[in-house]
Amino acid sequence: MANVHFTLQGKGGVGKSFVSSVMIQYLLKHGHQVASIDTDPVNATLHGYKEFKVMNLNIMDGDNVDARKFDQVMNMIFDLKSDQQHVVIDNGASSFIPLMSYLKENNALQLLQGEGHKVYMHTVITGGQAMLDTLNGLKALCVNFPQVPIVVWLNLYFGEIANNGMSFSEFQIIKRYQEQFHAVIPIPNMNEATFGKDVSELLARKETFDAGINSSLGLMVRQRLKTYWGALEKAISDSGFFKPLVPGE
């Protein structure tokens, strides 16, 4: 059965859509089939990646999820029959709480799991001023969905993920819910003036790393994008979460 990836975080602007786009790129490169859905009612960033053919679905009706609209997503997932198929659902910060309520009230994730689908929740933890907010978002997912494995992506772009001399792995919330974590993936943090600028411009254009690497950009820009993508791929591979397909499977 299919693999379903929800990307959720209650704090906006922390790299959530970046994580969704990276997942899609990694999975496609390693031979998987990927469908993608952008449910962000405010900033449909993932939908901007034309190469992915992202389904854009505003699931909100006022302050609540429009159940009939999200039912479409559930029906689409139920039609998938292969473990080589993945669905990446990128959700906006403004619909974080309403979507959690929908999923919980309708026992939607248990329904998918009961049919044999593998369900994962992906969230981003960032350093700097947003760290506490993102940790609260992680806690909300752990509390509301204790039977769903969680993949934590660490984004150091805004600063170190540390508090009073404690590293991320030493945080109380991490110790308490660590059994729910399926993988922890650190997003590489390189020189902001070079790598950071090149990657930021790539994201602004809504281009994949492959498109940037094989473009008419300057030689060293393409080299830095290739280097960064290689480091990102290694971080994902080292986490053991996504496994490349074996030829012939």
VENTA-V287690 format. One record per residue. N is the residue number from 1. RES is the residue in one small letter. PHI is phi as a letter, one per 20 degrees, with the letter a starting at -180 (* if undefined). OMEGA is omega in whole degrees, -180 to 180 (NA if undefined). D_LAST is the distance of its C-alpha to the last C-alpha in Angstrom with 1 decimal. Layout:
N/RES/PHI/OMEGA/D_LAST ; N/RES/PHI/OMEGA/D_LAST
This chain:
1/m/*/-171/14.2 ; 2/a/f/176/14.9 ; 3/n/d/-174/16.1 ; 4/v/d/-176/19.7 ; 5/h/d/174/21.6 ; 6/f/e/175/25.4 ; 7/t/d/-174/27.3 ; 8/l/c/173/30.9 ; 9/q/a/-178/34.0 ; 10/g/f/179/37.6 ; 11/k/d/-180/38.9 ; 12/g/e/174/38.5 ; 13/g/m/-178/38.1 ; 14/v/d/177/36.1 ; 15/g/o/-177/32.9 ; 16/k/f/180/30.9 ; 17/s/f/174/29.9 ; 18/f/g/179/29.1 ; 19/v/f/179/26.6 ; 20/s/f/-180/25.0 ; 21/s/f/179/24.8 ; 22/v/f/177/23.4 ; 23/m/g/-178/20.6 ; 24/i/f/-180/19.7 ; 25/q/f/-179/20.0 ; 26/y/f/-178/17.9 ; 27/l/f/179/15.0 ; 28/l/f/-179/15.2 ; 29/k/f/-177/15.5 ; 30/h/e/167/12.3 ; 31/g/n/-180/10.2 ; 32/h/e/173/10.8 ; 33/q/e/-175/12.9 ; 34/v/c/168/16.4 ; 35/a/d/-177/19.5 ; 36/s/c/-177/22.7 ; 37/i/c/176/26.1 ; 38/d/d/-178/29.3 ; 39/t/d/-178/31.8 ; 40/d/f/-178/34.4 ; 41/p/f/-176/37.7 ; 42/v/d/-178/39.6 ; 43/n/c/-178/37.4 ; 44/a/e/-174/34.3 ; 45/t/f/-177/33.1 ; 46/l/f/180/29.3 ; 47/h/f/180/30.3 ; 48/g/f/179/31.9 ; 49/y/e/-175/28.6 ; 50/k/f/-179/28.5 ; 51/e/f/-176/25.2 ; 52/f/e/-177/23.4 ; 53/k/l/-175/25.1 ; 54/v/f/174/26.1 ; 55/m/f/-180/27.7 ; 56/n/e/-176/31.1 ; 57/l/c/175/32.5 ; 58/n/f/-173/35.7 ; 59/i/e/-174/35.5 ; 60/m/e/171/39.0 ; 61/d/c/-172/42.1 ; 62/g/m/-179/44.9 ; 63/d/e/-176/44.1 ; 64/n/c/175/41.6 ; 65/v/f/174/38.1 ; 66/d/f/-173/38.4 ; 67/a/g/-178/36.5 ; 68/r/f/179/36.1 ; 69/k/f/-178/34.3 ; 70/f/f/173/31.9 ; 71/d/g/178/31.3 ; 72/q/f/179/29.6 ; 73/v/f/-180/27.0 ; 74/m/f/180/26.5 ; 75/n/f/179/26.2 ; 76/m/f/-180/23.6 ; 77/i/f/-178/21.4 ; 78/f/f/-180/21.9 ; 79/d/f/-179/20.5 ; 80/l/e/-172/17.0 ; 81/k/c/-174/14.6 ; 82/s/d/178/11.1 ; 83/d/f/174/10.3 ; 84/q/e/-178/9.0 ; 85/q/e/180/12.6 ; 86/h/c/173/15.5 ; 87/v/c/178/19.2 ; 88/v/d/-177/21.7 ; 89/i/d/-178/25.3 ; 90/d/e/-176/28.0 ; 91/n/d/-178/31.3 ; 92/g/f/179/34.8 ; 93/a/f/-177/37.2 ; 94/s/f/180/39.7 ; 95/s/d/-179/37.5 ; 96/f/g/-178/36.2 ; 97/i/f/178/38.6 ; 98/p/g/-180/38.6 ; 99/l/f/176/34.8 ; 100/m/g/180/34.8 ; 101/s/f/179/37.5 ; 102/y/f/-177/35.6 ; 103/l/f/-178/32.4 ; 104/k/f/-177/34.6 ; 105/e/f/-178/37.1 ; 106/n/e/-176/34.6 ; 107/n/l/-173/32.3 ; 108/a/f/-177/29.6 ; 109/l/f/176/27.1 ; 110/q/f/178/27.7 ; 111/l/f/179/27.1 ; 112/l/f/180/23.6 ; 113/q/f/180/22.8 ; 114/g/f/178/24.3 ; 115/e/e/176/21.8 ; 116/g/n/178/18.9 ; 117/h/f/176/18.3 ; 118/k/e/-176/18.2 ; 119/v/d/178/21.3 ; 120/y/c/172/22.5 ; 121/m/d/180/25.7 ; 122/h/d/177/26.2 ; 123/t/b/-176/29.7 ; 124/v/d/171/31.7 ; 125/i/d/-178/34.5 ; 126/t/c/175/36.8 ; 127/g/e/177/39.9 ; 128/g/m/-173/43.3 ; 129/q/f/-177/45.2 ; 130/a/e/-174/42.2 ; 131/m/g/-178/40.9 ; 132/l/f/179/42.7 ; 133/d/f/-179/41.6 ; 134/t/f/176/37.9 ; 135/l/f/176/38.3 ; 136/n/f/176/39.9 ; 137/g/f/177/37.0 ; 138/l/f/180/34.6 ; 139/k/f/180/37.0 ; 140/a/f/179/37.1 ; 141/l/f/-180/33.3 ; 142/c/f/-177/33.5 ; 143/v/f/-174/36.5 ; 144/n/e/-177/35.4 ; 145/f/c/-175/31.7 ; 146/p/f/-178/31.8 ; 147/q/e/-178/28.7 ; 148/v/d/178/26.4 ; 149/p/f/-176/24.9 ; 150/i/d/175/26.3 ; 151/v/d/-177/25.2 ; 152/v/d/177/28.3 ; 153/w/d/-178/28.5 ; 154/l/e/-178/31.7 ; 155/n/d/-177/33.5 ; 156/l/e/-175/36.4 ; 157/y/g/-177/37.6 ; 158/f/e/179/40.6 ; 159/g/p/-180/41.5 ; 160/e/f/176/40.6 ; 161/i/e/-176/39.2 ; 162/a/b/-179/42.0 ; 163/n/b/179/45.1 ; 164/n/l/177/48.2 ; 165/g/n/179/46.6 ; 166/m/e/176/43.6 ; 167/s/e/-178/40.1 ; 168/f/g/-176/37.3 ; 169/s/f/-179/36.1 ; 170/e/e/-180/39.7 ; 171/f/f/-179/40.3 ; 172/q/f/-179/41.4 ; 173/i/f/180/39.0 ; 174/i/f/179/36.0 ; 175/k/f/-176/37.3 ; 176/r/f/-173/37.8 ; 177/y/d/-173/34.4 ; 178/q/f/179/32.2 ; 179/e/f/179/30.3 ; 180/q/e/-177/29.0 ; 181/f/e/179/27.5 ; 182/h/e/179/23.8 ; 183/a/a/173/24.1 ; 184/v/c/-174/26.9 ; 185/i/d/178/26.1 ; 186/p/e/176/29.2 ; 187/i/f/-178/29.5 ; 188/p/g/179/31.0 ; 189/n/c/-176/34.7 ; 190/m/d/-177/36.2 ; 191/n/g/-175/39.5 ; 192/e/f/-176/40.5 ; 193/a/f/-178/42.7 ; 194/t/d/-180/40.1 ; 195/f/g/-178/36.5 ; 196/g/f/-180/37.5 ; 197/k/f/-179/39.3 ; 198/d/f/-179/36.5 ; 199/v/f/179/33.8 ; 200/s/f/179/36.3 ; 201/e/f/177/37.1 ; 202/l/f/180/33.4 ; 203/l/f/180/33.0 ; 204/a/f/179/36.3 ; 205/r/e/-177/34.9 ; 206/k/l/179/31.8 ; 207/e/d/176/29.7 ; 208/t/f/176/26.4 ; 209/f/f/180/26.5 ; 210/d/f/179/24.7 ; 211/a/f/179/27.5 ; 212/g/f/-179/30.2 ; 213/i/f/-177/29.0 ; 214/n/d/-178/29.0 ; 215/s/e/178/32.2 ; 216/s/e/177/35.8 ; 217/l/f/180/36.7 ; 218/g/g/-176/38.7 ; 219/l/g/-175/37.2 ; 220/m/f/175/37.5 ; 221/v/f/180/36.4 ; 222/r/f/178/33.1 ; 223/q/f/179/33.0 ; 224/r/f/177/33.6 ; 225/l/f/179/30.9 ; 226/k/f/179/28.4 ; 227/t/f/-179/29.7 ; 228/y/f/179/29.5 ; 229/w/f/177/26.0 ; 230/g/f/179/25.0 ; 231/a/f/179/26.9 ; 232/l/f/176/25.3 ; 233/e/g/-180/21.7 ; 234/k/f/179/22.8 ; 235/a/f/179/24.4 ; 236/i/f/-180/21.3 ; 237/s/f/-179/19.0 ; 238/d/f/180/21.9 ; 239/s/f/179/22.0 ; 240/g/m/-176/18.7 ; 241/f/f/180/18.0 ; 242/f/e/179/15.3 ; 243/k/d/178/12.4 ; 244/p/g/178/10.5 ; 245/l/f/175/6.8 ; 246/v/e/-180/5.7 ; 247/p/g/179/5.6 ; 248/g/n/180/3.8 ; 249/e/f/NA/0.0
